[in-house]
Amino acid sequence: METTSGQPTPRWWWWKPVWDLVVEVWVGSALFAIIFAPAVGLDLTVKWLKTSSGASEFLLELLTWTKYTIAVLDAVLYVSFMVNMAWRFMNELWRRKTNHG
């Protein structure tokens, strides 16, 4: 196998796209969990406010919808990130296949 520069490609090189995908999925999942944490915190806060204090209904509804907004945006961004990583992975494999036979 040779690259376009004429230098031989190591046999293990096919693992690089797989390794990149695994690392990016782990990092993306960790970021999803970090960004989702405020939604969980808001959920616990709303439950606590409903039972232990005289918070207004407006505040409770506002916090509830904020929680939903964070959760939905985070899920949409996570799914789009994963689709993007899959697309990049498939393109990298296709490019390697066409370049190396």
N, C-alpha and C positions, 0 to 999 in steps of 0.2 A: 504494500500500500504506500502510496506517495501523496503528499499534499501538493497544492498548486505551486509551491515554491521549490518542489523537487526533492525535498527532504522526506525520508521515510517516516510514516506515522507509527507510533508504538501500537502493539496489538491490544493493549488495555484501553486504548483511547475511546472505544465505544462505550465505556462506563461513564465517561464525563457527562453526557446529557442526562443519564439516569441519576448520577450523583447530584447534579445541579437541580434536577426536579425534586429529589428527596429533600435537599436542604431548603429549597424555596417553599415547599409545602409545609415543612416544620416551622420555618420562620413566619409564613403567612398564618398558620394556625395559632402560633403564639401571639401574633399581633391581633388576631381576631379575639382571642381570650382577653387580652389587655384592654382592647377597646370596648368589649362587651361588659367588662367589670362595672363601669358606671351604671349600666342598665340594671344589673343585679343589685347594686347599691341603692338605686332609686326605688326598686321594687321593695326592698326591705324597709327603706325609709317611709314609703307610702303605707305599708302595712303597719308600721309602728305608729305613724301619725294618725291613722284611722282608729286605732285602739286606745292610745294613751293620751291624746291631747285633743283640744278643741279646734283643730285646724279647719280652715274654711274649705268648703266643697270645691271652690274654684282652684285653690292651691293644690288640692289632691288631684283634681282632674288635669291640671297643668303638668304636674309631676308625672302622672300616669301617661299622658300623651308624649311627654319628653322621653320617658322610658321606652315607649313603643317606637318612637322615631329613631332613637339611638340603636335599638335592636334591629330594626328593619334596615337602616342604612348600613350597619355593620354587616348584616347577612348579605345584602346586595353587593357590597364591596368585596366580601370574602369570596362569594361565588364568582364574581367577575375576575378576581385575582386568580382563582383556580383555573378558570377557563382560559385566561391569558397564559398561565404557566403551561397548561396542556397544549395550547396552540404553539407556543414557542418550542416545547419539547418535540412535538411532531414535526415542526419545520426543521429543527436541528437534525433529527433522525433522517428526514427526507433529504436534506442537504448532504449529509454524510454518505447516504446510500448512493446518491447521484454522483458525488465526487470520487467515491472509492469503489464503485462497481458493485 
